[in-house]
Amino acid sequence: QKEVEQNSGPLSVPEGAIASLNCTYSDRGSQSFFWYRQYSGKSPELIMSIYSNGDKEDGRFTAQLNKASQYVSLLIRDSQPSDSATYLCAVNRENQGGKLIFGQGTELSVKP
Amino acid sequence: NAGVTQTPKFQVLKTGQSMTLQCAQDMNHNSMYWYRQDPGMGLRLIYYSASEGTTDKGEVPNGYNVSRLNKREFSLRLESAAPSQTSVYFCASSVFGTGAYEQYFGPGTRLTVT
């Protein structure tokens, strides 16, 4: 079992819809969770971090964390074609300092 | 602030050649990291440096060496390049933000070994 798993996609949604990206992790000692966006040919860009159970909202983005079920999700409201990218989930485990374990990424395509 | 910078942006090597990838950050971050990214494999940690003067192996360290030259700079060296090292290499640095370490990435180096 991979430590951090994401559906590889591609996930296709129409413009204006809600895109839902999911991530599960295997280590119950994981403490903090991150979502990165990566456009083709570019470097990963941090868009959300979350470390408490529940929801965290930032503009059109909402991160949701459920430690009991070991999953973290990212919702993108009012999806735009410019949101088309690969979204990487990353997990920081306990006592690992700043080291992150990344999932494979989910490719999102937003169709006009 | 330039953030995290990497040089070169592109490089082509022949098998057996050596080279050093350079990384620098101007955000006063303590920790720095080197990753490689391959299709279908995601981002894999090669080496990291928790603070100036320390380095540790990550998931895929074989064939690489690193030097944390000072707080700003963290270099990655390929002593004898192999085709399996063809990849995109990213450097990152991190700071402990509001309750979590947050990593920020450089633009990457695209390396081809023939």
Interface residues (C-beta under 8 A of the other chain):
Chain A: Q31 S32 F34 K42 S43 P44 E45 L46 S49 Y51 S52 L88 A90 N92 G97 G98 K99 L100 F102 G103 Q104 G105
Chain B: S31 Y33 G40 M41 G42 L43 R44 L45 Y48 A50 G58 F90 S94 F96 G97 G99 A100 Y101 E102 Q103 Y104 F105 G106 P107 G108
